[in-house]
Every structure is written in C-alpha cells, then in structure tokens.
Amino acid sequence: MDTLRKSIAAGIMISIGAYGILVIENNYASALLFTLGLLTICKLKLNLFTGKCGFVLENKKWRELWLILLGNLATGYLLGLAYSTISSELVDAAAAKVSTWNFTPGFFIKSLLCGVLMYIAVKLYQCGTILGIIIGIPLFILCGFQHCIANVVYMGVARTIHPSLLIAIVGNMAGSLLIWYFTRDLSITE
C-alpha cells in the first residue's frame, strides 16, 4: 500500500507541473516551475515511474515498478479529467498538445531523451546535488521531450487516450536504462 500511496502522491506532483505547462504562457517560467514536482518527489522519496525505471536492473523491483507506473498513470489521467472542468481553454490547449503526437521515430527519440534526463536528474540528486533537476527538467520541457506521466495528464485534460502513451513509456524506460548501462560503473567526484 505504501508503494501505491507514494505513486499517487508523485502523480499529483507531476499533474500540477503539467497543469502549469498548459496555463503559464511563459515557456521558460513554466519549465522552471515544473522542477518543483521532481524536487518534491525526490525529497519526500515518492514513487515516479520515470525516476525509478532506470534503477530496476540494480534493485530488481519489477513488480513494484509496474505498480508505480499504474499509480502514476491513473492519478495523472484522473487529475487531468478534473482539470478539464476548469475551462474550455485548458481543454483546447491540452488537445492541441496531444494532436501533435505521432508514431514517428522522432517521437520515440524524444521519449528516449526524456528518460536519459530523468535518470541523470535523479542520480545526481542521489549524489547530493539538485542541479540535474534544476537544469534537466527545464531542458526536457523546452526541447519538447516526451514524459509519459505528464503526457497522460494532458490526455486527461483533453479527455482522450492517445496510443503514443505506450511509445512514451517504452522510450522513457529505454532512455533511463541506456544511460544507466553506460554510466553504471562510473563514480561521481566533486
């Protein structure tokens, strides 16, 4: 139950950040403010799929990882649906964002690169610095990289389910595991 509770809390934090992306007109400000979500998740040791999946080959907690994903997805989508009741402009903004997603190699690469940055941000936090979060999160947002949990919030706001969600999940996980593989034996030095 603790795993699911912490997954729901992480989903809440990401949904607030996604809401900010939709309503704050200044892209740089919204990207920077989104970092509060991952800072809170890391500090409170909450469960975010994209923050955990890169470590699964070390900790072997596969069942827990899938529960985290389900908790994040359900929370994100349901909060997105709740946000959709706030205004039709919000729904239109989310629908416009979702309409740009497609099944091209570029979408997968953007998901993969988001996974790389998420792993780096969390790993650096574990090593004692928030720079990975403060720089990495705005970078992935401003570059248009695809974060599966944020994307499911946008889908909820748009009142739709888009099949690209599966690509984003696979890409986020593949990117996290890829950078884990290439950096797993390296140590952080100050």
SEKETI-751911 format. One record per residue (C-alpha): residue in one letter; x negated, y, z negated. Coordinates in nm, 2 decimals, m for minus. Each point is the difference from the previous one (the first is absolute). Layout:
BEGIN
[atom 'a', [X, Y, Z]]
...
END
This chain:
BEGIN
[atom 'm', [0.00, 0.00, 0.00]]
[atom 'd', [m0.29, 0.24, m0.07]]
[atom 't', [m0.12, m0.04, 0.35]]
[atom 'l', [0.33, 0.09, 0.15]]
[atom 'r', [0.05, 0.29, m0.24]]
[atom 'k', [m0.34, 0.15, 0.10]]
[atom 's', [0.08, m0.06, 0.36]]
[atom 'i', [0.33, 0.19, m0.03]]
[atom 'a', [m0.19, 0.29, m0.17]]
[atom 'a', [m0.26, 0.01, 0.27]]
[atom 'g', [0.28, 0.00, 0.26]]
[atom 'i', [0.16, 0.30, m0.17]]
[atom 'm', [m0.33, 0.19, 0.01]]
[atom 'i', [m0.05, m0.07, 0.37]]
[atom 's', [0.36, 0.09, 0.08]]
[atom 'i', [m0.05, 0.34, m0.17]]
[atom 'g', [m0.31, 0.06, 0.22]]
[atom 'a', [0.19, m0.11, 0.31]]
[atom 'y', [0.28, 0.24, m0.09]]
[atom 'g', [m0.26, 0.28, m0.03]]
[atom 'i', [m0.13, m0.08, 0.35]]
[atom 'l', [0.35, 0.04, 0.14]]
[atom 'v', [0.09, 0.33, m0.17]]
[atom 'i', [m0.33, 0.19, m0.05]]
[atom 'e', [m0.06, 0.19, 0.32]]
[atom 'n', [m0.38, 0.04, m0.05]]
[atom 'n', [m0.15, m0.33, 0.10]]
[atom 'y', [m0.32, 0.07, m0.19]]
[atom 'a', [0.18, 0.08, m0.32]]
[atom 's', [0.23, m0.31, 0.02]]
[atom 'a', [m0.30, m0.22, 0.08]]
[atom 'l', [m0.19, 0.13, m0.30]]
[atom 'l', [0.30, m0.03, m0.23]]
[atom 'f', [0.06, m0.36, 0.11]]
[atom 't', [m0.32, m0.09, m0.19]]
[atom 'l', [0.19, 0.04, m0.33]]
[atom 'g', [0.17, m0.33, 0.09]]
[atom 'l', [m0.31, m0.21, 0.03]]
[atom 'l', [m0.17, 0.18, m0.29]]
[atom 't', [0.29, m0.09, m0.22]]
[atom 'i', [0.01, m0.35, 0.13]]
[atom 'c', [m0.37, m0.05, m0.07]]
[atom 'k', [0.00, 0.17, m0.34]]
[atom 'l', [0.31, m0.19, m0.13]]
[atom 'k', [m0.11, m0.33, 0.16]]
[atom 'l', [0.32, m0.03, 0.21]]
[atom 'n', [0.04, m0.24, 0.28]]
[atom 'l', [m0.02, 0.13, 0.35]]
[atom 'f', [m0.04, m0.26, 0.28]]
[atom 't', [m0.24, 0.22, 0.20]]
[atom 'g', [m0.21, 0.05, m0.31]]
[atom 'k', [m0.01, m0.37, m0.09]]
[atom 'c', [m0.02, m0.19, 0.33]]
[atom 'g', [m0.37, 0.06, 0.06]]
[atom 'f', [m0.09, m0.17, m0.32]]
[atom 'v', [0.21, m0.32, 0.04]]
[atom 'l', [m0.29, m0.21, 0.13]]
[atom 'e', [m0.18, 0.07, m0.32]]
[atom 'n', [0.28, m0.03, m0.25]]
[atom 'k', [0.20, m0.27, 0.19]]
[atom 'k', [0.33, 0.15, m0.13]]
[atom 'w', [0.19, m0.07, 0.32]]
[atom 'r', [0.34, m0.06, m0.16]]
[atom 'e', [m0.03, 0.32, m0.20]]
[atom 'l', [m0.10, 0.19, 0.31]]
[atom 'w', [0.32, m0.11, 0.19]]
[atom 'l', [0.21, 0.10, m0.30]]
[atom 'i', [m0.16, 0.34, m0.01]]
[atom 'l', [0.07, 0.04, 0.37]]
[atom 'l', [0.37, m0.09, m0.04]]
[atom 'g', [0.03, 0.23, m0.30]]
[atom 'n', [m0.16, 0.29, 0.18]]
[atom 'l', [0.20, m0.05, 0.32]]
[atom 'a', [0.34, m0.04, m0.18]]
[atom 't', [m0.07, 0.31, m0.22]]
[atom 'g', [m0.12, 0.21, 0.29]]
[atom 'y', [0.29, m0.09, 0.22]]
[atom 'l', [0.26, 0.05, m0.27]]
[atom 'l', [m0.14, 0.34, m0.10]]
[atom 'g', [m0.02, 0.10, 0.36]]
[atom 'l', [0.37, m0.08, 0.03]]
[atom 'a', [0.06, 0.21, m0.31]]
[atom 'y', [m0.20, 0.29, 0.15]]
[atom 's', [0.21, m0.02, 0.32]]
[atom 't', [0.29, 0.13, m0.20]]
[atom 'i', [m0.18, 0.33, m0.07]]
[atom 's', [0.03, 0.16, 0.34]]
[atom 's', [0.05, m0.08, 0.37]]
[atom 'e', [m0.32, 0.18, 0.08]]
[atom 'l', [m0.19, m0.24, m0.21]]
[atom 'v', [0.16, m0.29, 0.18]]
[atom 'd', [m0.09, 0.16, 0.34]]
[atom 'a', [m0.36, 0.05, m0.11]]
[atom 'a', [m0.04, m0.36, m0.10]]
[atom 'a', [0.18, m0.13, 0.31]]
[atom 'a', [m0.24, 0.21, 0.22]]
[atom 'k', [m0.30, m0.15, m0.18]]
[atom 'v', [0.13, m0.36, 0.03]]
[atom 's', [0.08, 0.06, 0.37]]
[atom 't', [m0.37, 0.05, 0.08]]
[atom 'w', [m0.09, m0.35, m0.12]]
[atom 'n', [m0.07, m0.26, 0.26]]
[atom 'f', [m0.16, m0.34, 0.06]]
[atom 't', [m0.32, 0.13, 0.16]]
[atom 'p', [m0.36, m0.09, m0.10]]
[atom 'g', [m0.03, 0.36, m0.12]]
[atom 'f', [0.27, m0.05, m0.27]]
[atom 'f', [m0.18, m0.31, m0.13]]
[atom 'i', [m0.33, 0.18, 0.00]]
[atom 'k', [0.16, 0.29, m0.20]]
[atom 's', [0.13, m0.26, m0.25]]
[atom 'l', [m0.34, m0.17, m0.02]]
[atom 'l', [m0.18, 0.33, m0.06]]
[atom 'c', [0.25, 0.09, m0.28]]
[atom 'g', [m0.08, m0.33, m0.16]]
[atom 'v', [m0.37, 0.08, 0.01]]
[atom 'l', [0.05, 0.34, m0.16]]
[atom 'm', [0.23, m0.14, m0.27]]
[atom 'y', [m0.25, m0.26, m0.10]]
[atom 'i', [m0.28, 0.25, m0.01]]
[atom 'a', [0.21, 0.24, m0.21]]
[atom 'v', [0.09, m0.26, m0.25]]
[atom 'k', [m0.35, m0.15, m0.01]]
[atom 'l', [m0.16, 0.34, m0.06]]
[atom 'y', [0.26, 0.06, m0.27]]
[atom 'q', [m0.10, m0.32, m0.17]]
[atom 'c', [m0.37, 0.12, 0.02]]
[atom 'g', [0.09, 0.32, m0.19]]
[atom 't', [0.08, 0.26, 0.26]]
[atom 'i', [0.32, 0.14, 0.14]]
[atom 'l', [m0.17, 0.14, 0.32]]
[atom 'g', [0.12, m0.30, 0.20]]
[atom 'i', [0.36, 0.09, m0.09]]
[atom 'i', [m0.04, 0.38, 0.04]]
[atom 'i', [m0.17, m0.03, 0.34]]
[atom 'g', [0.13, m0.34, 0.13]]
[atom 'i', [0.37, 0.05, m0.05]]
[atom 'p', [0.03, 0.34, 0.18]]
[atom 'l', [m0.23, m0.14, 0.27]]
[atom 'f', [0.24, m0.30, 0.08]]
[atom 'i', [0.30, 0.23, m0.01]]
[atom 'l', [m0.14, 0.27, 0.22]]
[atom 'c', [m0.14, m0.26, 0.25]]
[atom 'g', [0.35, m0.15, 0.02]]
[atom 'f', [m0.12, m0.34, m0.13]]
[atom 'q', [0.29, m0.24, m0.09]]
[atom 'h', [0.06, m0.09, m0.36]]
[atom 'c', [0.26, m0.28, m0.03]]
[atom 'i', [0.15, 0.11, m0.33]]
[atom 'a', [0.03, 0.37, 0.10]]
[atom 'n', [0.14, m0.12, 0.33]]
[atom 'v', [0.28, m0.20, m0.17]]
[atom 'v', [0.10, 0.31, m0.19]]
[atom 'y', [0.03, 0.19, 0.33]]
[atom 'm', [0.21, m0.29, 0.13]]
[atom 'g', [0.23, 0.02, m0.30]]
[atom 'v', [0.05, 0.38, 0.05]]
[atom 'a', [0.07, m0.06, 0.37]]
[atom 'r', [0.24, m0.29, m0.10]]
[atom 't', [m0.17, m0.25, 0.23]]
[atom 'i', [m0.24, m0.29, m0.01]]
[atom 'h', [m0.27, 0.01, 0.26]]
[atom 'p', [m0.19, m0.31, 0.10]]
[atom 's', [m0.33, 0.19, 0.01]]
[atom 'l', [0.00, m0.04, m0.38]]
[atom 'l', [m0.14, m0.35, 0.04]]
[atom 'i', [m0.28, 0.13, 0.21]]
[atom 'a', [m0.08, 0.27, m0.26]]
[atom 'i', [m0.01, m0.27, m0.28]]
[atom 'v', [m0.23, m0.22, 0.20]]
[atom 'g', [m0.22, 0.29, 0.10]]
[atom 'n', [m0.02, 0.14, m0.35]]
[atom 'm', [m0.10, m0.34, m0.14]]
[atom 'a', [m0.24, m0.07, 0.29]]
[atom 'g', [m0.18, 0.33, m0.04]]
[atom 's', [m0.03, m0.04, m0.37]]
[atom 'l', [m0.14, m0.35, 0.03]]
[atom 'l', [m0.23, 0.10, 0.29]]
[atom 'i', [m0.17, 0.28, m0.20]]
[atom 'w', [m0.01, m0.23, m0.31]]
[atom 'y', [m0.18, m0.26, 0.21]]
[atom 'f', [m0.27, 0.24, 0.13]]
[atom 't', [m0.06, 0.17, m0.34]]
[atom 'r', [0.06, m0.28, m0.25]]
[atom 'd', [m0.36, m0.06, m0.09]]
[atom 'l', [m0.09, 0.37, m0.02]]
[atom 's', [m0.03, 0.19, m0.33]]
[atom 'i', [0.10, 0.35, m0.06]]
[atom 't', [m0.29, 0.22, m0.12]]
[atom 'e', [0.03, 0.35, m0.12]]
END
